[in-house]
Amino acid sequence: VEVKRKLVQAVNDFLEPLRQRRVDFTHHQGIVMDILSEGAIRMQDESRETLALVWEAMGLINFQKSFKGEEQFVNVFDGLAFL
């Protein structure tokens, strides 16, 4: 029983800063939205690069180029970030 109490105390001590950050973020929701927005933009850029590498590795680079610049092609890439 004493070991369990020590474990619970250690876990709570570890989690306390995380809990405090969560409370802080609830009071500053604009910061959370900024972080999520920046992350989504970064992920879109990352996914475009990764998908281009995949298409090239699969030999689909010419297929990709034939659609480049068309609205449909751009929407496909933009949508990938939110799957």
Residue, then its C-alpha position, 0 to 999 in steps of 0.5 A: v500500500e505504501v508503494k502505491r501511495k509513493l507511485v501515485q505521488a510521483v505520477n501526480d508530481f510528474l503530471e502537475p506541470l502538464r495539468q497547469r499548462r492545460v489550465d493556462f491554455t484554457h484561459h488563452q484559447g487564441i494561443v491554442m488556435d495559433i499553434l494548431s493553425e501553424g502546425a496545420i500549415r507546416m504539415q501541409d507543406e510537409s505532406r506536399e513534399t512527402l507526396a511528391l517523393v512518393w509519386e516520384a518513387m512510384g513513377l507517377i511524376n509525369f502524371q503529377k505534372s499533367f495536373k499541376g496548376e489545375e484547381q483539382f490537383v491543388n485541392v487534393f494536396d490541401g485536403l491531405a493535411f486534414l485526413 
